[in-house]
Amino acid sequence: MVRVPLTPDQIAAGCRLGAFLRRARAGRDLESVAAEAGISPETLRKIEAGRISTPSFGTVVAICTALKLPVADAAEVWATQADDVVAM
């Protein structure tokens, strides 16, 4: 199976999501958040850095749950175009 390359918009959305999650984690240890979410610290690090632009829905839900963050907020950040982003 060949994976279709991500579009520039998908890559930008992944970067926005990663930055949003990194800000939401503010001050919390990456390793403890990753453990609470049931993912590896490296996976969380890659998502926050935008290197995993399309994390699975279950992974996003787990991270949001660990951060006590509504999944809808993460979805809104993902869906918002860069031009529409307001300071968060």
GIVENZI-V219273 format. One record per residue. N is the residue number from 0. PHI is phi as a letter, one per 20 degrees, with the letter a starting at -180 (* if undefined). D_CENTER is the distance of its C-alpha to the mean C-alpha in whole Angstrom. Layout:
N | PHI | D_CENTER
N | PHI | D_CENTER
//
This chain:
0 | * | 25
1 | d | 24
2 | e | 20
3 | f | 20
4 | g | 19
5 | f | 16
6 | e | 17
7 | g | 16
8 | f | 15
9 | f | 12
10 | f | 12
11 | f | 11
12 | f | 9
13 | f | 7
14 | f | 8
15 | f | 8
16 | f | 4
17 | f | 4
18 | f | 7
19 | f | 7
20 | f | 5
21 | f | 8
22 | f | 10
23 | f | 10
24 | f | 11
25 | i | 14
26 | n | 17
27 | e | 15
28 | f | 16
29 | g | 13
30 | f | 15
31 | f | 16
32 | f | 13
33 | f | 12
34 | f | 16
35 | f | 15
36 | e | 12
37 | m | 15
38 | c | 13
39 | f | 14
40 | g | 13
41 | f | 13
42 | f | 10
43 | f | 8
44 | g | 10
45 | f | 9
46 | f | 5
47 | f | 6
48 | e | 9
49 | n | 8
50 | e | 10
51 | d | 8
52 | f | 8
53 | c | 8
54 | f | 7
55 | f | 10
56 | g | 10
57 | f | 11
58 | f | 9
59 | f | 6
60 | f | 10
61 | f | 11
62 | f | 8
63 | f | 9
64 | f | 12
65 | f | 12
66 | e | 11
67 | l | 14
68 | d | 12
69 | f | 13
70 | g | 10
71 | g | 12
72 | f | 11
73 | f | 7
74 | f | 9
75 | f | 11
76 | f | 9
77 | f | 8
78 | e | 12
79 | f | 13
80 | f | 15
81 | g | 15
82 | f | 19
83 | e | 18
84 | f | 16
85 | d | 18
86 | g | 17
87 | d | 15
//
